[in-house]
Every structure is written in C-alpha cells, then in structure tokens.
Amino acid sequence: MGWSIVISLFMPIVLCFTVILSVGIGVFTAYAAVFGILEVCGKASRPQPTEARRRLVLVPTQSQASGD
C-alpha cells in the first residue's frame, strides 16, 4: 500500500519531466534543421564576389542632401 502512494506521487513528476524534455528536444531539432537549410540554401543564392567594390565617401567639399 505504501508503494502505491509513492508511485502515484512520483508518476506526475516523471510525466511532466518527460513532456518538457521531449518538447525541448523537438524545438531544438526544428531550430537546427531550419538554420541548416538556410545555411545550405543561403550560400548557393549569394553571388560570388568578383572584385572588391570601392566605397563611396563624401569629400569635405560635398555635403549630404538635406530635405530643404
């Protein structure tokens, strides 16, 4: 009789831990899968740099256009 009380109190704890662990593993796996797919597809769609582009900078005699 004593063991049935211990098991009935211990079983919900085990069940909650199992559910939380399963959901956590599922979320982590989905997260890793999505980022893995994005990494593979992202590299293929990026253009390969042929040469470095020059940066355009303002010289002291130029000013940025304002709204006036």
Buried (B, 14 or more C-beta within 10 A) or exposed (E): EEEEEEEEEEEEEEEEEEEEEEEEEEEEEEEEEEEEEEEEEEEEEEEEEEEEEEEEEEEEEEEEEEEE
